[in-house]
Amino acid sequence: MYRNIKNNVFFYIVIIGLLLLISACGNESSEETNEDSAENSTENAEVTLNSEMGEVTIPTNADRVIAPYHEDALLALGITPVAKWVIGSSVQDYLEEDLGDLPGIEWNLPLEQVLNHEPDLIILENALDSYEGTYDDYNKIASTYVMTEEVTKDWRKQVELFGKLFGKESEAEEVLGDYEQQVEEASQQIEDAIGDESIAAIWVTGEQFYLFEQDRHSANVFYNELGINQPSLVTELGDAEAQWNPLSIEKLSELDADHVFLLAEEGEQGIELLENSNVWQSTPAAENGNVYRLNDPSNWTNQGLIASEQTINDIVNMLVD
């Protein structure tokens, strides 16, 4: 009897072991099937979107991307392109920490250069006449998406669009939300620091002086987002025109801003001209010691999420800290 009990126990142990083994194999097979399905789903993922060229279908798993002059939106989503926009020796300096090691691609996208980078996705602005090739030329090289004019001009819409193009919609929503939080916090800090005082920004290049209109580049950030007051001369200039015209030192004598940001690389002759000008030194900001020098103007003369974040940091660092 004891032997029968022992045999029965052994039998049940064997059966239980076999059931556990079968169950484990089944789970492993199921996991492998799910992984294979997920992998295949990723490989075959596509998105259909409206574009300047009408409705197009684009793969969302592109690894080698070219989006000249819009690398800001790519980097905001953690995407590094295979080449960066250049015009001669000029680059977007404020992005060089992330793009410094990348090869350049000329602003007009020469077809041979595009071919050499072997992209699997090309993102273009709506003004196709500025490129060397046609849409069909680029589309033969790789899937090509042409942004509408509305998206080309609005970096927020670019981030949203790129989120859809790369299957990163949640990331796009998150970074845009973080930016709005930064704007809200910085607005309060700046208001506490300077109240209703006004600011202005001047880009100095060579011996020429370019005053930012209310909507020129980063001026959108400090006037329209941070809500900082603009001086009367900026209001007088109105909206930015396509051609950005320099102002004379005599005209700058009318600048009644309480704070002025001078954007100039080292060695710009215009800085010395201002320092030696009695006309400039008599302006309110100069008289009160509220002129702030920034040696890297690149983020101020661009539009993008990263450019805007850096501009806000510059303003806070100068006015608050």
PLY file of the C-alpha trace (Angstrom):
ply
format ascii 1.0
element vertex 321
property float x
property float y
property float z
element edge 320
property int vertex1
property int vertex2
end_header
0.00 0.00 0.00
2.81 2.36 0.89
4.42 1.59 -2.47
1.13 2.44 -4.25
0.87 5.75 -2.46
4.48 6.54 -3.29
3.89 5.68 -6.95
0.76 7.85 -7.05
2.64 10.81 -5.56
5.42 10.37 -8.09
2.85 10.17 -10.88
1.17 13.42 -9.82
4.53 15.18 -9.53
5.41 14.15 -13.07
2.03 15.32 -14.39
2.30 18.68 -12.62
5.82 19.13 -13.96
4.69 18.40 -17.50
1.80 20.87 -17.16
4.14 23.61 -15.91
6.55 22.92 -18.77
3.76 23.06 -21.36
2.44 26.26 -19.81
5.89 27.88 -19.86
6.40 26.88 -23.48
3.00 28.28 -24.35
3.75 31.60 -22.65
7.14 31.80 -24.34
5.56 31.07 -27.70
2.89 33.67 -27.03
5.50 36.23 -26.01
7.53 35.51 -29.13
4.41 35.85 -31.25
3.55 39.18 -29.61
7.12 40.41 -30.05
7.11 39.36 -33.69
3.77 41.08 -34.21
5.01 44.27 -32.54
8.19 44.19 -34.61
6.27 43.66 -37.83
3.84 46.40 -36.83
6.75 48.82 -36.27
8.39 47.85 -39.54
5.18 48.37 -41.50
3.93 51.47 -39.64
2.75 54.30 -41.88
0.88 57.54 -41.39
-1.24 59.44 -43.91
-1.11 63.21 -43.57
-2.01 66.33 -45.51
0.95 68.17 -47.00
1.74 70.93 -49.47
1.59 68.21 -52.13
-1.79 66.90 -50.97
-2.42 63.76 -48.95
0.68 61.57 -48.63
1.53 58.34 -46.82
4.86 58.31 -44.99
6.57 55.48 -43.04
6.93 56.32 -39.33
10.08 54.25 -38.78
12.56 56.45 -40.66
16.11 56.28 -39.24
17.97 58.53 -41.65
16.25 61.89 -41.79
17.05 65.19 -43.49
15.01 68.26 -42.45
17.20 71.27 -43.35
16.80 74.28 -41.03
14.22 72.42 -38.95
16.59 70.32 -36.88
15.28 72.17 -33.81
11.95 70.32 -33.98
13.71 67.00 -34.60
16.01 67.40 -31.60
13.10 68.46 -29.41
11.70 64.96 -29.98
15.03 63.18 -29.52
15.62 62.62 -33.24
19.06 63.27 -34.73
19.19 63.88 -38.50
21.93 62.45 -40.73
23.04 65.93 -41.85
22.58 69.51 -40.67
21.65 72.70 -42.53
24.55 74.92 -43.55
24.91 77.97 -45.73
28.56 78.23 -46.60
30.34 78.07 -43.25
27.30 79.25 -41.27
25.39 76.81 -39.07
22.72 77.10 -36.41
25.19 77.62 -33.58
22.71 77.13 -30.78
22.22 73.51 -31.90
25.91 72.67 -32.29
26.11 70.90 -28.93
23.90 68.22 -30.45
24.77 68.56 -34.14
28.44 69.51 -34.02
29.74 66.17 -35.30
27.27 65.87 -38.17
28.18 66.61 -41.79
26.55 69.64 -43.35
24.14 69.78 -46.25
23.76 73.02 -48.19
20.58 75.00 -47.64
19.39 74.44 -51.23
19.71 70.64 -50.96
21.91 69.71 -53.93
20.72 66.35 -55.19
24.18 64.77 -55.13
24.61 65.71 -51.47
21.20 64.29 -50.62
22.06 61.02 -52.36
25.36 60.78 -50.48
23.54 60.88 -47.12
21.21 58.02 -48.10
18.12 59.34 -46.29
14.93 57.36 -45.91
12.88 60.50 -45.16
13.27 64.07 -46.46
11.28 66.94 -44.94
11.04 70.16 -46.96
9.58 73.64 -46.55
6.62 74.72 -48.67
8.73 77.06 -50.85
10.09 74.37 -53.15
11.66 76.90 -55.52
14.45 77.46 -53.00
15.75 73.91 -53.50
17.96 72.67 -56.31
15.73 69.69 -57.07
12.01 69.22 -57.53
9.65 67.31 -55.29
9.77 64.38 -57.70
13.59 64.43 -57.65
13.71 64.10 -53.88
10.84 61.64 -53.72
12.79 59.29 -55.99
15.62 59.31 -53.45
13.46 58.79 -50.35
9.96 59.37 -48.99
9.52 63.15 -49.07
7.16 65.27 -47.01
6.57 68.94 -47.88
5.30 71.10 -45.04
2.47 73.53 -45.70
3.18 77.25 -45.35
1.31 77.28 -42.04
3.53 74.55 -40.59
6.72 76.00 -42.09
6.14 79.27 -40.21
4.96 77.80 -36.88
7.45 75.76 -34.86
4.72 74.43 -32.57
2.92 72.92 -35.54
6.24 71.47 -36.69
6.72 69.68 -33.38
3.18 68.32 -33.59
3.69 67.26 -37.22
7.03 65.58 -36.54
5.41 63.77 -33.63
2.95 62.24 -36.09
5.63 61.53 -38.70
7.78 59.59 -36.24
5.13 58.01 -34.03
6.06 60.35 -31.16
2.79 62.17 -30.59
2.92 61.73 -26.80
6.49 63.06 -26.71
5.42 66.09 -28.77
2.56 66.78 -26.40
4.91 66.48 -23.42
7.62 68.84 -24.69
5.07 71.45 -25.73
3.44 71.22 -22.30
6.82 71.61 -20.59
7.50 74.69 -22.69
4.19 76.31 -21.74
5.09 75.69 -18.10
8.46 77.36 -18.63
6.76 80.39 -20.21
4.33 80.69 -17.30
7.06 80.49 -14.66
9.43 82.85 -16.49
6.66 85.42 -17.05
6.06 85.63 -13.33
9.77 85.85 -12.53
10.33 88.65 -15.03
7.27 90.58 -13.88
8.51 90.36 -10.31
11.94 91.61 -11.41
11.12 94.51 -13.76
7.38 95.11 -13.45
6.04 96.96 -16.50
9.44 98.07 -17.82
10.17 97.46 -21.50
12.91 95.59 -23.31
14.36 95.63 -26.81
16.81 93.45 -28.71
19.35 94.63 -31.27
21.39 92.35 -33.49
24.75 93.89 -34.28
26.59 92.60 -37.33
29.50 94.51 -38.78
28.60 98.19 -38.40
24.88 97.61 -38.84
22.14 97.51 -36.21
18.95 95.51 -36.56
16.19 96.23 -34.06
13.79 93.31 -33.56
10.23 94.17 -34.53
7.43 92.83 -32.33
7.20 89.55 -34.26
10.74 89.10 -35.62
12.32 85.77 -34.62
12.61 85.53 -30.82
10.70 88.80 -30.31
7.61 86.61 -30.48
8.85 85.00 -27.29
9.45 88.04 -25.13
6.67 90.30 -26.43
3.88 87.89 -27.31
4.50 84.94 -24.98
6.25 86.36 -21.93
4.16 89.52 -22.21
7.05 91.96 -21.69
6.28 95.53 -22.74
7.76 96.85 -25.97
9.19 100.37 -26.30
7.46 102.89 -28.56
10.09 102.60 -31.31
9.38 98.87 -31.66
5.65 99.58 -31.77
6.29 102.19 -34.44
8.11 99.66 -36.63
5.05 97.39 -36.67
5.17 93.82 -38.00
8.33 92.45 -39.53
8.69 92.61 -43.29
10.53 90.04 -45.38
13.47 92.42 -45.76
15.06 93.26 -42.41
16.49 96.76 -42.66
19.17 98.14 -40.33
18.68 101.32 -38.32
21.18 104.13 -37.94
22.63 105.12 -34.58
20.68 108.36 -34.90
17.43 106.41 -35.20
18.42 104.23 -32.24
18.61 107.42 -30.17
14.79 107.25 -30.14
14.88 103.85 -28.44
13.21 104.40 -25.07
13.55 100.81 -23.85
14.34 100.28 -20.17
16.46 97.21 -20.96
18.34 96.37 -24.16
19.87 93.07 -25.24
22.80 93.54 -27.63
23.37 90.41 -29.69
26.83 90.38 -31.22
29.65 87.94 -31.74
33.09 88.86 -30.44
34.85 91.55 -32.43
31.81 93.11 -34.10
32.71 96.70 -34.99
29.23 97.97 -34.22
29.74 97.41 -30.48
32.68 99.80 -30.44
30.65 102.35 -32.40
27.90 102.23 -29.78
30.34 102.50 -26.90
31.83 105.64 -28.44
28.52 107.21 -29.42
27.13 109.97 -27.22
23.81 109.50 -28.99
23.61 105.85 -27.90
24.96 106.48 -24.44
22.12 108.93 -23.81
19.40 106.31 -24.28
17.58 105.23 -21.08
18.96 101.68 -21.04
22.57 102.79 -21.57
22.32 105.60 -19.01
20.96 103.22 -16.36
23.40 100.38 -17.06
20.69 98.10 -18.40
22.40 96.99 -21.63
23.16 93.26 -21.73
25.66 91.76 -24.15
25.14 88.27 -25.60
27.91 86.80 -27.77
25.81 84.06 -29.36
22.80 85.56 -31.16
21.89 82.36 -33.01
18.96 81.25 -30.85
17.58 84.80 -30.88
17.60 84.89 -34.68
15.85 81.54 -35.08
12.44 80.14 -34.25
11.95 76.76 -32.63
11.23 75.12 -29.32
14.89 74.85 -28.32
15.65 78.36 -29.60
12.74 79.75 -27.60
13.76 77.88 -24.45
17.29 79.26 -24.71
16.03 82.80 -25.32
13.85 82.61 -22.21
16.83 81.37 -20.21
18.95 84.26 -21.50
16.34 86.83 -20.48
15.79 85.31 -17.04
19.52 85.03 -16.40
20.04 88.70 -17.26
16.97 90.27 -15.66
16.25 88.01 -12.70
19.35 86.19 -11.49
0 1
1 2
2 3
3 4
4 5
5 6
6 7
7 8
8 9
9 10
10 11
11 12
12 13
13 14
14 15
15 16
16 17
17 18
18 19
19 20
20 21
21 22
22 23
23 24
24 25
25 26
26 27
27 28
28 29
29 30
30 31
31 32
32 33
33 34
34 35
35 36
36 37
37 38
38 39
39 40
40 41
41 42
42 43
43 44
44 45
45 46
46 47
47 48
48 49
49 50
50 51
51 52
52 53
53 54
54 55
55 56
56 57
57 58
58 59
59 60
60 61
61 62
62 63
63 64
64 65
65 66
66 67
67 68
68 69
69 70
70 71
71 72
72 73
73 74
74 75
75 76
76 77
77 78
78 79
79 80
80 81
81 82
82 83
83 84
84 85
85 86
86 87
87 88
88 89
89 90
90 91
91 92
92 93
93 94
94 95
95 96
96 97
97 98
98 99
99 100
100 101
101 102
102 103
103 104
104 105
105 106
106 107
107 108
108 109
109 110
110 111
111 112
112 113
113 114
114 115
115 116
116 117
117 118
118 119
119 120
120 121
121 122
122 123
123 124
124 125
125 126
126 127
127 128
128 129
129 130
130 131
131 132
132 133
133 134
134 135
135 136
136 137
137 138
138 139
139 140
140 141
141 142
142 143
143 144
144 145
145 146
146 147
147 148
148 149
149 150
150 151
151 152
152 153
153 154
154 155
155 156
156 157
157 158
158 159
159 160
160 161
161 162
162 163
163 164
164 165
165 166
166 167
167 168
168 169
169 170
170 171
171 172
172 173
173 174
174 175
175 176
176 177
177 178
178 179
179 180
180 181
181 182
182 183
183 184
184 185
185 186
186 187
187 188
188 189
189 190
190 191
191 192
192 193
193 194
194 195
195 196
196 197
197 198
198 199
199 200
200 201
201 202
202 203
203 204
204 205
205 206
206 207
207 208
208 209
209 210
210 211
211 212
212 213
213 214
214 215
215 216
216 217
217 218
218 219
219 220
220 221
221 222
222 223
223 224
224 225
225 226
226 227
227 228
228 229
229 230
230 231
231 232
232 233
233 234
234 235
235 236
236 237
237 238
238 239
239 240
240 241
241 242
242 243
243 244
244 245
245 246
246 247
247 248
248 249
249 250
250 251
251 252
252 253
253 254
254 255
255 256
256 257
257 258
258 259
259 260
260 261
261 262
262 263
263 264
264 265
265 266
266 267
267 268
268 269
269 270
270 271
271 272
272 273
273 274
274 275
275 276
276 277
277 278
278 279
279 280
280 281
281 282
282 283
283 284
284 285
285 286
286 287
287 288
288 289
289 290
290 291
291 292
292 293
293 294
294 295
295 296
296 297
297 298
298 299
299 300
300 301
301 302
302 303
303 304
304 305
305 306
306 307
307 308
308 309
309 310
310 311
311 312
312 313
313 314
314 315
315 316
316 317
317 318
318 319
319 320
